[in-house]
């Protein structure tokens, strides 16, 4: 059980932590400025900053004090003898269905060895033979120009296993990928070295909210931000104007640098994946709660 003074402090610390990312995003949005690296956290991923900044304790923690009753507006919270708590048995059926899929996916991913030989070439395949005006980041120049970028795609093997990256490949690049991953292949192909699989831990964390402890959501967000940075530093775009040094994967040294960074991110992701698996287990292992109104 957390006394009110303690959970309020933890909630404020969480807000301050995530506002290091949400604050600059809001400022850029107010100025109408696009950011080719960090906007991804709020466009590709759909969790609103206001929800991200709201603290939730997760299962197993009761919040004391009258102010804790504000949490009763959120699904899964109940008044208990110790205070207001997130009760796994009371979460909506939709959340438990999501937990079932997430647990299956993350367990399948966790038992596979990480593959570190993709070198981030999915971003190159997304611009292969693409007219300049149709590039996803059309205001950011290509480091090697269009011809040089196409030559890299034609020279190096493309080994993307993640459907949500592969689906953005240009039509000309798709046949060059060793795999042709479809949505139905996700359970069979997801592997822990994949940058997109690592970033997606953030998605699975917020998809289970408000049952997910906000500490885990914030950890996954920060990991996604660092992973996205590597993703784009290894991309064909020249991001010098935004303060990013390239990882030149068109060279042997750049590919070795990428693989080292990719392995480090996979190592950071492993314990977060385990925590999400445990959360899914807690949500799925609880018997159904009686149907009572929130706040009853």
C-alpha positions in Angstrom: 0.0 0.0 0.0 1.3 3.5 -0.9 0.4 6.4 1.3 -1.1 9.4 -0.6 2.0 11.5 -0.1 4.1 8.7 -1.6 2.0 7.8 -4.6 1.6 11.5 -5.4 5.3 12.0 -5.4 5.9 8.9 -7.6 3.2 10.2 -10.0 4.9 13.6 -10.3 8.3 12.0 -10.8 6.8 9.9 -13.7 5.3 13.0 -15.3 8.6 14.8 -15.1 10.4 11.8 -16.6 8.2 11.4 -19.7 7.9 15.2 -20.2 11.5 15.1 -21.3 10.1 13.5 -24.4 6.5 14.8 -24.6 7.4 18.4 -23.8 9.7 19.0 -26.8 7.2 17.2 -29.0 4.4 19.5 -27.9 6.7 22.5 -28.5 7.6 21.4 -32.0 4.0 20.7 -32.8 3.0 24.2 -31.7 5.6 25.6 -34.0 4.6 23.3 -36.9 8.0 21.7 -37.0 8.5 18.1 -38.1 11.2 15.9 -36.6 12.2 13.0 -38.8 13.4 10.9 -35.8 11.3 11.7 -32.8 7.9 12.3 -34.4 7.8 8.6 -35.0 7.1 8.0 -31.3 3.8 10.0 -31.6 2.7 9.3 -35.2 3.5 5.6 -35.9 2.7 5.0 -32.2 -0.6 6.3 -31.1 -0.4 6.9 -27.4 -1.3 10.5 -26.6 1.1 12.5 -24.5 -1.6 13.3 -21.9 -2.1 9.5 -21.3 1.6 8.8 -21.3 2.1 11.4 -18.6 -0.6 9.9 -16.3 0.8 7.6 -13.7 -0.6 4.1 -13.0 0.8 1.8 -10.4 -0.1 -1.6 -12.1 -1.4 -4.6 -10.3 -0.5 -5.4 -6.7 -0.4 -1.8 -5.4 -3.1 -0.1 -3.4 -3.3 3.7 -3.2 -4.4 5.2 0.1 -6.2 8.5 0.6 -9.3 10.1 -0.6 -7.6 11.4 -3.7 -7.0 7.9 -4.9 -10.7 7.6 -5.8 -9.9 9.6 -8.9 -8.5 6.3 -10.3 -11.9 4.6 -10.1 -12.8 6.3 -13.4 -10.3 4.0 -15.1 -11.2 0.4 -16.1 -9.9 -2.3 -13.8 -9.7 -0.2 -10.6 -11.6 -1.1 -7.6 -12.0 0.1 -4.0 -10.4 -2.6 -1.8 -9.9 -2.9 1.9 -6.4 -1.4 1.6 -7.3 1.4 -0.8 -7.9 1.8 -4.5 -6.1 -0.8 -6.6 -5.9 -2.1 -10.2 -7.5 -5.5 -9.9 -6.4 -7.9 -12.7 -9.7 -9.8 -12.7 -11.6 -6.5 -13.2 -9.8 -5.4 -16.4 -12.0 -5.4 -19.5 -12.3 -8.5 -21.7 -10.8 -6.5 -24.6 -7.6 -5.9 -22.6 -7.4 -9.5 -21.6 -7.7 -10.6 -25.3 -4.8 -8.2 -26.1 -2.8 -9.6 -23.2 -3.3 -13.1 -24.6 -1.9 -12.1 -28.0 0.9 -10.1 -26.5 2.0 -12.9 -24.2 2.1 -15.4 -27.1 4.0 -13.0 -29.3 6.6 -12.0 -26.7 7.1 -15.5 -25.5 7.8 -16.7 -29.0 10.2 -13.7 -29.5 12.1 -14.3 -26.3 13.1 -17.8 -27.0 14.7 -17.0 -30.3 18.3 -15.9 -30.7 18.8 -12.3 -31.9 19.7 -11.9 -35.5 22.0 -9.0 -36.0 22.6 -9.1 -39.8 19.9 -6.8 -41.1 22.0 -3.6 -40.7 19.0 -1.3 -40.8 18.6 -1.7 -44.5 14.8 -1.6 -44.2 15.0 2.2 -44.2 16.9 2.1 -47.5 14.4 -0.3 -49.0 11.7 2.2 -48.2 13.2 4.8 -50.5 14.6 2.5 -53.2 13.8 3.9 -56.7 11.4 6.3 -55.1 10.8 9.7 -56.7 12.3 12.5 -54.5 8.9 14.1 -54.0 7.5 10.9 -52.6 10.1 10.2 -49.9 8.7 9.8 -46.4 11.1 12.6 -45.2 11.2 14.5 -48.4 12.7 17.6 -46.8 15.7 15.7 -45.5 18.4 14.9 -48.1 19.8 11.5 -48.8 23.4 11.1 -47.7 24.5 9.3 -50.9 21.9 10.7 -53.2 19.3 8.7 -55.0 21.7 6.7 -57.2 24.0 6.0 -54.3 21.2 4.8 -52.1 19.8 2.5 -54.8 23.3 1.0 -55.3 23.4 0.1 -51.6 20.1 -1.7 -51.8 21.3 -3.5 -55.0 24.6 -4.5 -53.4 23.7 -5.7 -49.9 21.3 -8.5 -49.0 18.0 -7.3 -47.4 16.9 -9.4 -44.4 13.9 -7.7 -42.9 11.7 -10.1 -40.8 9.2 -7.5 -39.5 5.9 -7.1 -41.3 5.3 -3.5 -40.1 8.7 -2.5 -41.6 8.4 -4.6 -44.7 5.0 -3.1 -45.6 6.6 0.3 -46.2 9.1 -1.1 -48.7 8.8 0.3 -52.2 7.4 -2.1 -54.8 10.8 -2.4 -56.4 12.4 -3.3 -53.1 10.0 -6.0 -52.0 11.4 -8.8 -54.2 14.9 -8.0 -52.9 14.0 -9.0 -49.3 15.0 -12.5 -48.4 11.7 -12.9 -46.6 8.2 -11.8 -47.5 6.7 -11.3 -44.0 3.0 -11.0 -43.8 0.9 -10.1 -40.7 0.1 -13.8 -40.2 3.8 -14.6 -40.0 4.4 -12.3 -37.0 4.4 -15.1 -34.4 6.7 -17.2 -36.5 9.2 -14.5 -37.5 9.5 -11.9 -34.7 13.0 -12.0 -33.2 14.7 -10.0 -30.4 17.4 -8.5 -32.5 14.9 -6.6 -34.7 14.8 -2.9 -34.0 11.1 -2.7 -34.7 10.4 -5.6 -32.3 12.3 -3.7 -29.7 10.4 -0.5 -30.3 7.1 -2.3 -30.3 7.6 -3.2 -26.6 6.4 0.4 -26.1 3.3 -0.3 -28.1 2.5 -3.5 -26.2 3.1 -1.6 -22.9 0.5 1.1 -23.6 -1.9 -1.3 -25.3 -2.3 -3.0 -21.9 -2.7 0.3 -20.0 -3.9 1.3 -17.5 -2.9 -2.2 -16.2 0.7 -1.6 -17.1 2.9 0.0 -14.4 3.9 3.4 -15.7 7.5 2.7 -14.8 7.4 0.0 -17.5 5.7 2.2 -20.0 8.4 4.9 -19.5 11.2 2.4 -19.7 9.8 1.1 -23.0 9.3 4.6 -24.3 12.9 5.6 -23.6 14.1 2.4 -25.2 12.0 3.0 -28.2 13.4 6.6 -28.5 17.0 5.2 -28.4 16.2 2.5 -30.8 14.6 4.9 -33.2 17.7 7.0 -33.1 19.9 4.1 -34.2 17.2 3.2 -36.8 17.5 6.7 -38.4 21.2 7.2 -37.9 21.6 4.0 -40.0 19.1 5.2 -42.6 20.0 6.8 -45.9 19.0 10.2 -44.7 21.4 13.0 -43.8 20.3 14.0 -40.3 23.3 16.3 -39.6 21.0 19.3 -39.3 19.2 17.6 -36.5 22.5 16.7 -34.6 22.7 13.0 -35.6 25.9 11.4 -36.8 25.3 8.7 -39.4 26.0 5.0 -38.9 27.4 4.4 -42.4 26.0 0.8 -43.0 27.2 1.0 -46.6 30.7 0.3 -45.1 32.0 -2.7 -43.2 32.9 -0.5 -40.2 29.4 1.0 -40.2 27.8 -2.4 -40.3 29.9 -3.6 -37.3 29.0 -0.4 -35.4 25.3 -1.0 -36.1 25.4 -4.7 -35.0 27.1 -3.7 -31.7 24.4 -1.1 -31.0 21.7 -3.4 -32.1 22.9 -6.1 -29.7 23.0 -3.6 -26.8 19.4 -2.5 -27.5 18.3 -6.2 -27.6 19.9 -6.7 -24.2 18.0 -3.8 -22.8 14.8 -5.0 -24.3 15.0 -8.5 -22.8 14.0 -7.7 -19.2 11.3 -5.4 -20.3 9.9 -8.1 -22.5 9.9 -10.4 -19.5 8.1 -7.8 -17.4 5.4 -7.5 -20.0 5.1 -11.3 -20.2 4.6 -11.4 -16.4 2.0 -8.7 -16.6 0.1 -10.6 -19.3 0.2 -13.7 -17.1 -1.2 -11.7 -14.1 -4.1 -10.4 -16.2 -4.9 -13.8 -17.8 -4.5 -15.8 -14.6 -7.0 -13.8 -12.6 -10.6 -15.2 -12.4 -13.4 -12.9 -13.7 -14.4 -10.2 -11.3 -18.0 -9.6 -10.3 -19.7 -7.1 -12.6 -19.8 -4.0 -10.4 -19.7 -0.3 -11.3 -16.4 1.5 -11.1 -16.2 3.1 -7.7 -18.6 0.7 -6.1 
